[in-house]
Amino acid sequence: MNHHANVTVEDVDKAVKIEMQNSAFVNTPHLIDTVFDIGDDIVEVIRGRLEQQGSYVPWSGPSFPHWKDLPLNPENESVLYKPLTQILNDITRACSPDWEPPLTPSSSSDTSSDYDTSSDDLNAAEGAINDLLESVQDDTSFIGTSSTRRSFDQATDAGLVLPRPHIDMVWRDEHDKNPNSVNPLISDIRPDIVATLKSGQVDSEFSWRAVHIPLEVKRPANIDAAAIQLLRCVRQALRTQHDRRFMYGLVFAKRKIVLWHVDRSGALASEAFDVHQEPNKFIQIVAGLMYMNPERLGWDPTMKMYLKTPDGDLVEPPLPSYLIEPTRANSVDDYDTPWQVFVNKPGTENEDDPEMEEFVLFHALSLAQSEVIKGRSTRVWCAWKKADMHLPRINRHVYVFKDTWRDAERSVEGVLYLHANRRHSGSGVASMYSHGVVKINGQMDDTLHHIRRSLAHVGKPMNLFTRQLPSPESRDSKQLPVLFLWNEDFFQEEIAYELVVPRNCIHSRIVMSSFGWPLLEFRDLSELCGALHDAIAGHRWLYHEGILHRDISPGNVLITPLAAPNRGLLIDLDNACEYESHASIPNDGRTVGTLAFMSFEVITKRKYVDDEPPSKRLKFSTELDSDDTPVDTDLPESSPVLHGFQHDLESFFWLICWIGMCRQGPGKRRVVWPTDAKAHKDLSEVIDKLFEQTNMTNIAIRKYYYMTRRVSFLDTIEQSFTPYFTPLLSTVEELYENLRRAYKTKNFDDLYDQFLLELETAVETCRDWNNSNPEYLKMAQSVEELRMKDDVCWDSPSATQALGLGDQQGERTEAARAGRLAVLEREGSPESIEGVPLRKPKPSPENSRKRKIGMIGEMEVSV
């Protein structure tokens, strides 16, 4: 059954365009020979077989060499699907060592009797490789894993035997169908032709998990025009194939074909060629997709899938997902599919041959970024140590496992954790267990060297925006800040072409031993303020240890069941830096942080108040200006500003404001708006301009405006906070005054202490606030029930067992003491989508076990 989500093809197209802008290169020389180095001898044998069975018609009298039944000048795309699919399957079958020649050669209207099955060319091709048939290797040998190619199997009586493919696949014409998926966030994208994993494949429908290679068909001879369509298919496949490191795709236009290589650094396309005139190259691609070692085709050999028994037990041993019947692999929810993975043991991250430790990933926390093509593609799971699997579930420590592709020139998150803890561990900061780089066949798994085999791009990148019509914009009510341009998974946006160089991405993993819930799942104001207090204290400890966080957002602060000073934890050092160096990446073109909560000074690199001249200083007005609009032509001019701790504290301040304006209460987004139409519109515009607009200059000006106009700000806050957060108005006002005073005097020495004092005071004054309204108690109870369900989910190996609380309700406290609660980077929070306003309201915690949120362009979707 297809799962239809509120994700449209236009949404995916828009995401692909933004994500891949300046990162897709065409006409890459030697791409096919570099990635599919299977040898000309193999190709010649396969071609001989195809000629023998009549699939390819060579020169024969006046007949032009061509593939059988494939139109040379098609009138439309529909006439290409069937014959092209047939030819692809003919090539695939001809690659098998079990291939048998037809009893009667196939014929077509234009081949007649001129085709000779014993042609000199075929005999020469077969004779050229007979000398190679001396060594015997079994079916587990690899092609392309070393400088030597795999030898042929020795034939006995049946003649020539080719290597047995590692990938068993079949080509399918699916241009009028939607793939099946258990993932409800998959949009209704229809690939034209796909090569699917053949094992157990049913004829009725297929799934994105089973897609090995997508192929897009276009009638015009404009190969580039189909790039968007192909990339969106790759994006959809990556969403469900969590063990896929990169992917290949094909574009067929009229009679030419292009091979696309798509990885986390972007995409490379081969030079286009005519399949009729260069059949060997066409055969080389199809054969390469079967013969190459699976890791050379994008599959991750360090990640294997577990099957489950009907009782929910794991079946040993785990297997590569491409060997598992697609119907069985798709019978389990993506979020509950168990995996086996390996990570460096603690302290071995710098060793050439580190000792590895095995983990079992049993429940996904965040998979929304799986589909990201160019970027970090961060995925997060709950995990157990494999060595602890013999223990009762209640005694297994739950770790948080994070898999990502980090920019090679950015700071290593694990190294920053180690640096911060080099003398002693600090409170208010998440604890790391281990980290390391993924290695395959002893080589670091990176995009530009290991995956692309050092193949360089040529020329300028494609301008994807000029090749397609722009997709329609859609905005929603003011629930979530727009962070899209600063999504952590995008390394760069628009950069001058002459500066574009694909960034190297390194496959990295980190294991955290801390636990907690997302900040937005606070039970009461006292818990919220306590978590923020301890996270700020943790921020100060990091800063004193030389680390500046630089990305304060709801998703980077966790609430724990622990007492102070660990009521809240600061997590995610992906964007952190050693503040004394402030090293930046050349030509990165990206401002670090989450746009909605960033300071004006960070966005614009200008100071609120410059040293001189006085005429250019920012005016701290105490009265509302007659013209209540910011003047965007009279911003202060100053020397460039470096990101400092005060800017992160300002981000904490804006985060509190956003929560008060956009949340209804514990675990619930804002649903009550002013009944007056004008008041509703005014409030929506305030939130939009302050947090949701995507233009960095405009949002910076709005921050400048409110930070410099005291009366205007206080009036806005008082009118914008939902009733639940009114006790925080005095706290917000004090924090605001502290920030203004510090920026005006340029004295930030006491700013940490001032923030901590105000929040600790709020912890006490708000302690009984929930008791003032039955609705507040109801929201808090919903959050508590959700936390209990999470405990059950982590304790249970079966998704069905997690649906009922049963007798495990009382285990939450014990679980918390044992440290079994995991870091919940839940995708229903703005942190994990990094991004984007809501188009549809997400389900409330009362009726949602797992709120899985996907990010497509400027949209959040949930089930």
N, C-alpha and C positions, 0 to 999 in steps of 0.2 A: 504493500500500500504506500502510495506517495504521501509524504508529509508536506503540506503546503504552509509556508510561513509568509509573513509580511515582508519578504525580501524579494525585490523584483530584479529582473535582468538589468534594468537601468541602474539600480543601486550597485550591482556588482560591476557594471561597466565603469561607473564613476569611481568606485574604489580602485579598480585596476588602473585607470588613467592617472589618478593622483599618486598611487603607490609606485607605478612604474615610470613616471615621468622622468626623462633623462637617464633611464636605466635599461632601455631596450635597444640593442644594436643589431643591424642587419648586415648581410653580405660579409660574414666572417669567413675568411679563407681557411681551408683545411679543417673546418669544424667536423665534417662527417668522418674524415680519415682519422682524426685525433680521438674522437670518442668511440668510434666503432672500428677499431683496428683488428678486424677478423681475418684479413688476408684475401688477396685476389683469387687464390686457388679455390677457396671455399665458394666464393661468389660465382666463379666460372662453372663449378659443378651444379650449383643451384640453377643457374641460367640454363645450362644444358638440359636439366630436368624440365624446366618450364617450356623450353622450345620443343622438347620431346612430346609433352602433353598438349601442346598447342596454345598455351597461355600467352606466350610471347611469339610473335611472328617476325622472324628476321628478314633481311633482304631476300626477296625471291622474285626474280623477274622485275616487273614494273611495280611490284608491291612495296610500299614504304614500310620500314620496320615499325612495328607498333604492338601494343598490348591488345589482345583480343577483346572486341566489343566495347573498348573504351573510346568514346567519340573524340575525334581530333579537334573539332570545332563545335562544342556543345552549345545548344540554343539556351539552355538554362541549367541550373544546378541539379534539378531533379533527375536528369538523364545520366548524371555521373555517379550517384550514390550506389546503385546496384552493381554496375560493372566494376567500379573501383573496389568495392568491398569484396567482390569475387576474386579479383586479381590479388588483393592483399592476402586473402586466405589461401590462394594457390601458392603464393610465395612461402607463406607460413608452413603449409604442408610439405612443400619441397625441401624445407630445412630439416625435416625429420629424418633420422636414420632409418625409420620404418617405411619411408616412401617407396612405393612400387610403381613402375612405369605402367601407363594404361595399356590395356590389351589392344585397343584401337586408338590411334592418335586422334585427338580432337580436331575438328575442322570448323571453319567459319566461312562466310560468304566470300571473303576476299583472300583466303589462303589457297583454296582449291587443292590440286594435287602437286603443287610445286614444292610442298614442304617435305623434306627428306629427313626421316628420323635417324639416318646414319650419316649425317653430314660430316664433312671433314672438320668443320669448326667444333662440333660436339666431340668427335673422336680425339681431336687435338687437346681439347680442354680436359677430357678425362685422362688422356695419356700424360698430360703435364703433371698430374698429381699422383700418379701411380707409385712413383718413387718415394712418396711421403708416407705410404701406408705400411710402415714398419713398426711403429710403436703403438702400444695399446694403453689406453687410460680409461679409468672407470668414469661413470657419469657424474662424479662429484668434482671433477677437475674444473678449473676456471680458465676463462679466456680473458686476457687483458690484465691479469694481476701482476704480471712481470714483463720483462722485455721479450720473453719468448711466448709465442702463441701456443695454444693447446694442439697437440697432435691429433691426427685422425685415428679413429678406431680401426683395427684390422678387420678387413672383410674376409669372410670365409667362402661361401658358395654364392652369396647373393650379390656380389659385386661391391661397388663403392658404398661405404657407410660414413655419413657425416657425423660430426659431434652431436650428442643429444642436448637439446636446448635446456637451459636452466629455467626459463620462463615458458610455461605452457599457456598459450593465449589463443584467442579467436577474435576475428574482426567482425563487427556488427554494424549494420546500418540502423542508426537510432535517431535519425534526424526529425522524426515525428513523434518521439516518445520522451517522457521525463524519467530520468533515472530514479530508482527507488533508494530510499535512505532512511535509516532509523534516526538520523539527525534532523530535527524539525526546523533547523535554521537554513537548510539547503533551499535555494531558490529554484524555480522551475526553468533551469537552463537546459537546453537540448543540444547536446553535441551532435555533430553530423554523423561521424563514424568513430567508433572507439575500438581499441584492442582491449579486451577484458581478460582477466585471469580465467582460464578455462576450467579449472578443477571444480567440479560440482556445479557448473554454470547452468542455470535453467534457461529455457528458451523464451519464457514469457516476459521477464523483465530483468534488468541488471541494476547494480548499485554503484555509487561513486567509489565505494571501498574497493570494488573489483576492477576499476578502470586502471589499466596499465599505461595506455597512451591514447590521448584524444586526437582527432583529426578533423579539421575544418575544411569545408569545400566551398569554393567560390568559382563562379563562371568566368568573371573578368580575369584577365591575365595580370591582375594587380595583387601580388602576393601580400603586400603589407596591409591591405584593406581588412584582412581577416585576423590581424594580430590581436585586436581586442577580444574577438570572439574566442580565439584559442586560449588567451591568457585567463579569461574568466572561467573556462572549463578547467584549466589547471588549478585555479584558485579553489574551485568547488571540490575537486578531488583531494587537494591537500587538507581541506577541512576535516575529512574523515580518515585520511591515511596518516596517522600520527607517527608512523615509522618511515615516512617518506622524506628524504632529505632534499631531493630535487626531482625534476620530472622533464621528460621530453614530450614534444608535441609536433604535429605535422600540419602544414597548410597546403592544400592542393587547389590550384587556380588554373582552370582551362586545361592545360597539359603540363604545367610546371609544378614542382613541389619544393617545399622549404622545410628543413628540420630546425626546430626551435629547442634550445637548451634553456631551461628556466630554473634558477636557483635563488638563494636568499640575497644575492648581490644584484639580481636583475635577470636579463635574458639576452641570449645571443642567438642570432638566426644565421643559417648557412646561406650560401649563394644559391639562388634558384636555378633549377636545371629541368630540362625537358625529359620526362620519364620515358618517352618513346625513343629519343635519341641516345639517352644514357641509361639503359636498363640496369647495367651493373651497379651503378650508384644507388638506384632505387632498391635493388635487391640487397645491397649492403646495409641500408638503413633497416629494412624489415628484419633481416637476419641478425643484425646487431642487437635489436630489441629483444631477441630470444637467446642469443649465444653468450652475450656478455655476462660477466659476474653480476649478480643482482645488486651489489653495492655500487657497481659502475652504472647501473640503471636507476639509481636514486634510493634504493631500499637501504634501511639502516640495519647492519648486521649485529649491532649491539643492543637491539631492542626486539624482543620476540613476544608473541601473543600467547596467552594462556586460554585454553578452552575450559569450560566449567561443566561439572556433572549436574544432573537435575537437582541435586541437593545443594549446589553452590560451591562445591569443593573444586580446587584447581586441579587440572589434569596435567601431569608431568609426562614428558618434558614440554616446555613451551616451544612454539614453532614460528618460523618466519610467517608473517601474515599472508604472503602471497602463495603459501602452500596450503593454506586452510580454505576449505570450501567457502565461497563467499556467502552462501546461505547460512552457514554456521557462524561465520565471523560477524554477520549482521544481525544475529539473533539477540545480541547483547547491546544494551545502550552504550553509546560511545563513552559516556561518563563512568560506566561501571565495567568497561572492558579491562581486564587485568593484563599487565605487561611485566616482563622481566627486563631489567636494565642493569647496567654496570656503571659505577662511579669510582674514581680514585679513592683509596683509603685515606683517612686524614693524615696530613703531613707528607704525602707522596706526590703532591701536585707538580713539583719541579723535577721529578725524576723522569729519565728517558723511557724507562720501562716500569711504570708504577704498578704496585699491587692493587688489584681491583676488588671492589666490594659489590655484592649483588643485592639488589632491592626488588621488591615486588610492588608495583604500582597498582593499587586496588580501587582507587576512587579519584576521578578527576575533579579538580577544583576550578580550573580555567582552561578552556580549549578554544576560546573565541579567536585567539590569534593564530591558530594553526593554519588558517587559510592565507595568512599574509605571505605574499611571494617575496618581495624585497624588504628585508628587515629582520627583526629579532625573532619573530614567530614564537613568542614565549608561551609555553604550556606548563601547567602546574598540576601536580597530583599529590594525594596522600599516599604514603609509602610505608612499608614495613621492611626491615632487614630480612633477607632470606634466611639468615642464621637464626632469626627469632621465630620462624614459622612453626617450630615445634611447640612453642609456648602457647598457653591459652590466650585467646585474643585480648582478654582484659589485661594481660601482662606484657603485651607487645607495645613498645614505644612507637608512636606514629610520627613519622618525619614528613617534611614537605619537600618534594622533589621538583626542581625547576629545570627545564630544558630550554635552551635559548641559543640563538645565533648572534653573538655579540660582534660589534664593530672592532676590528683588530687594533684600531688606534685609540679606542676608548679605554678607560680604566677598567680593570678586572674586578668585578664585584667581590669575589672571594678574597682577593688580595687586600682590598680595602677593609673587609671584616677582620682579616688577620692583622693588618696594620693597626686598626683601632684597638684590638685586644692584645697587642704585643706585651703590654705591662700587666694589665688586669682587665677583667670583664666589667662592662658597665651596665647599669640599670636602664630600663626604658628603651633598649635596642634589642632587636631579634638576635638570636644566637645561631651561628653557622656550625654545622657538623663537618662538612667536607665540600670540596669543589675540585673541578678539574676540566681538562679539555678532552673531548672525545677523540680517540685514535682508532683508525681503521688500517689494518695491515701494518701497524707500527707507524703510520703517518698521521699527523694532525689533520683532522677533518675540517678543512677550510674551503671556501668557495673558489678563490682565484688560483690556487695551486693544486690541491688534491683533487677537487671536483672538476674544475675546468682544465686541469692538466697544463696550467700556465698558458693557455690559449688566450691571446690578446684580442681585444675588440679593435675594430677599425672605424674611422670616420666619426660622424656625429650621431648622437642617439636619435631614435625616432621621436617625432613630436606627435604623441598619441592624441593630443587634444585637437589637432588640426585634421585628423583623419576620420573623426567620427562627429556626429551631431552631439551637442551638449545635452546631457540628461536634465530633466526638469528638477528644480529645487523643491524641497518640501521642508517645512519647519513645523515644530510642534510647540505645545504649551511649555512654559518655562519650568522644566523639571530637572534638567541636567546640563551642566556647562559644556560648551563646545570646546573640545580639546584636540580636535582632529589634526590640525597642522602640527601639533606638538606630540602626536602619538609616538610613544617610545619605539614603535616598530618601524618608523620611517627615518632613515638616516639623513635624507636631504630632500628638499623640495625643489623649487625651480632655481637652477644655477646656470650662469652663463655657459654656453656650450663649450667654450674653450677650456673651462675649468672642470668639466665632467670627467671623472675617472671612477670606474666601478670600485666600490669599497670592498675590501676583503672581510669576510665574515667567518668567525671561528665558532664551531659547534662546541658549546660549553654547557656544563651542568653544575648545579649547586644544590646541596642538601641542607635544609634548615631544621633545627631541632626545637624551635620556638612554636608557640601555639597561640590561638586567639581567634576572634571574630572580626569581621569588618567594622569599621568605626560606625557606619550607619545603622548597625544592629545593636545600638545601645539600648538598655532597658529603661533608663531614666536619665535625667539631666545630671545628676550627681555622678553616675558612671561615665557619662560622656565627658564631663569636665575633668574627672580624675584621669581618664585615659589620655586626654590632650595634655594635661599637666605632666604626666610621666613621660609622654613622648617628647615634649619640649625639653624636659630634663635630660632625656636620652640624646636629643639633638645637641644640647650643650656639651654633654660628655664627649660625643663624637668630635665636636668642634675643638675641644681642648686636646683631643688626641690627633688633631690635624686633618680631620675629614669634614667636609662640608656637604650636606645632603643634596640640596638644590632641586628637590622635586617633592614639595609638600602637597599632598592630595588626599582625598578620603581613603583611597586604596592603600596608602602607605602608612596608615596608622591603624593598629589593631587593638581591640579590647580583649583583655585576658581575665580569667577568674581569680587572678592572684591579687595580693594586697600591694599597697604602695611599697617600693617605688616602681613596681612593674604592672600597674593597672592598665597601662597602655604601652605598646611597643612601636617603635619606628622601624620600618622595614624597607627593603629595596634600595640598594646603593648603586643601581645601574647608572644613574646620572650623577653620582657623587664624584668629588675630586679631592685631591690634597690641596687645601685652600691656599697654601703659600705659593704653589706653582700656577694654579688655575690653567693648566695646560689645555689647549683646545685643539681640535682636529683641523688641519688645513682644509680649506674649501668645504667645510662641513655645511655651512649655510643654515645652521639650526640653532635656535635659542633653546637652552636647556630649561626644562620645567614644564609645568602644567599651566597652560595659558590662563585658564579661568582664575587662578589664584596667584598669578605672578605679579610682582611689583612693577609699577611704572618704570622704575630705574633699571630693572633687569631687561624689560622689553625694549626700551629705547636707548639704553646705555647712557642716559642723561640723569643728572641729579635733580631731586626735588628742589634743592637750594644750592646754588653755586656760590663759590667764594666771592666772585666779582664778575662783572660790575654789578652794583646794587640794582641798577635798572632792569637787570635780567633775572634777579632773584625771584623765586616763587613767592607770591603774596599769600600769607596765611590769613585769610579773611575770617572774621567772626560773625559777619552778617551775610545773609543771602544776597548775592549779586542781583542787580536789576535784570540783567540778562542771564537767566539760569541755564546757560549752556557753556561748555568749555570752549576756550579759544584755541583752536588747533594751530594757529599761526604764530603764537607767542609763547611757545614752550621754552623752558630754561635751556640756555646753551652752556655746556660744560664739557669737561674732559670725560673720556669714556669711563663708565662705572664697572667695577668688577663685582660679581655676585658675592655678597657677604652674608653673614649669619642674620643680620637685621632684615634682609630681604626674605629669608625663610620664615622669620617670625612674622613678617607682614603677610606671608602666604598663610600661616596659621590663622591670622586674624581674618583674612578674607574667607578662609574655609569655614570658620565659625559663622560669619555673616551668611554665607551660602546655605549652610545647614538651617539656620533660622528662617531664611526666606523661602526655601524650597522643600522643606520636610514638614510633614503634618505632625510627626511625633516619632516615638520609637518604632523603627522598622517600617515606616510608612512614608511614602512620598506625599507631597502636598496635593490635596484633592479639593480643598475648600478655598474658593476665590471670592473676592468682593462681588456682591450681587449687582451693584451698579456697573453698567457697561463701561462708562468712562474710567471708573476707578480700577476695574479689571484690566482695561487696556493700559492704563498708566503703570500699574504694577508689573504687568507683563513686559512692558518696554524697559522698565528699570532693570529687571532681572536679565533681560536680553542684552542690554547695552553693557551691563556690568560683568556678566559672566558668559553669555552665550554667543556673542558675535565672533566670527572667525577672523576678522581683520585685526591684526595685531596692533596696528596704529590706533584704530578706533577704541579698542579695549584699553590700551594704555592711556589714552586721553581721558577715558571715563574714570580710571583709577586716579589719575592726576586730579581730575575735577573733584571727586569726593574727598580725597586726602587734603585738598586745599580749601575746601568750603565747608566749614564745620557745621553751620546751621542746616545747610542743605543735606548734608550727610545724616545728621541726627534725625531730622524730620523724615527722611527716606527710610531709615532703619526702623523707626518707631511705627511707621505705617505699613512696613513690608513684612515684619516678622509674623509668623503664625502664632495663635494664642499660646500654644504649648511652650514656646521659647521666650515668652515675655520676661521670665525671671532673669534671662541672660542679657537683657537690654543694658542694665547698669554695668555689667562686666564688659560688654562690647564698647560702651562709651569710655570706660577707663582705659581699655587697651588702645582705643583710637587716640585718646589724649596722650598716652605714653609714646605712641609712634610719632605723632605730630611733633611732640616736644623733642624727641630724639633726632628726627630729621632736621628740625629747625636749628637745634644747637649743635648737631653733628656729634653728639655724645651718646654712644650706644652702650656704655659700660654697664648700666643698670637695667638694660632692657630685658634680659633673661629673667632677672629676679622679679621685675615688675609683672611680667606675664605669669610667672609661676605663682606669685602672691594672689593675683586676681582670680586665677583658675582654682586655686585651693580654697579661697574664700567662697567661690561659687559652689564647690563641692558640698560645703556645709549648708549654705543658704537654700540650696535646691533639693536637699536630701528627701524631703517629704512631699515634693511637688506632685508626684503621681497620685497621691491620695486626695488631691483637690478635685479630681474629676473622674468619674467612672470610665469615661472613654480612654483616659490616659492609662488606667489600670488594664483595660482590655488590650491596648496596643502593646503594653509591656508583657502581658501574658502570652501574646502571640510570638513575641521575640523569644521568650523563654521556651515555648514549645518547639520553636524552630531549632534552637540550640540542642534540645533533647534529641530531636530527630537526627541531627548531625552526628551526635554520639552514637546512635543506633546504627547509622549508615556506616560509620567507621568500624564499629565492632563486627558488623555482619559482612560475610563474603558474598551474600546474595542480595541483589537489588530488591527482590520481592520481600525478603525478611525485613528490609529497612522501612517498608511502608507502614508497619505497625509498631507502636512503642512497646507494648507488652510489659514484661517485668523489668525491662532495662531502663525504665524512667529514673530509677534511683541511682543509676550508675554514673550520672553526670558529675557529681561532686568528686567521687572516687577517680573518675577519668581525669578530671582537671588536676587533682593532686599528683596523679601518675604521669602527668605531662602528655597524655594521649591525645589531647585536642590538637588539631592541626591548624596551620595558618590558613585561614579561609580567605583567599583572594577571590572572592565570589564575583562571578561575572555580572551579577545584578547590580553592581555598584559602579559609579562613574570611573573608578580607578581602573577597572579591568577592561573597559571598552575604550578608555583613553579618549574618550571621546566624542560623544555625539548626541545631539538632542533626541528625545524620544518621539517616535511617530505614533506608537501605540502604548497605552499604559501597561505597565508590567503587572503581573498578578501579585496580589497581596500575600504576605507571609502566611496568612490564615489558611490559604488553600493551595500553597505551592511548596512541595518538598524540596525541590532544587530549582532555583531560578536561573536558568541557563540563558545568558544574554550573548547575542552575537553582534559583531560590529561590521557593518557594510556601509562604506561611504560615510554619510552623515545620518546614521540611523541606528537605533537600538531595537532589537527584537527579542521577545521572550516567550517562553511557554510555561 
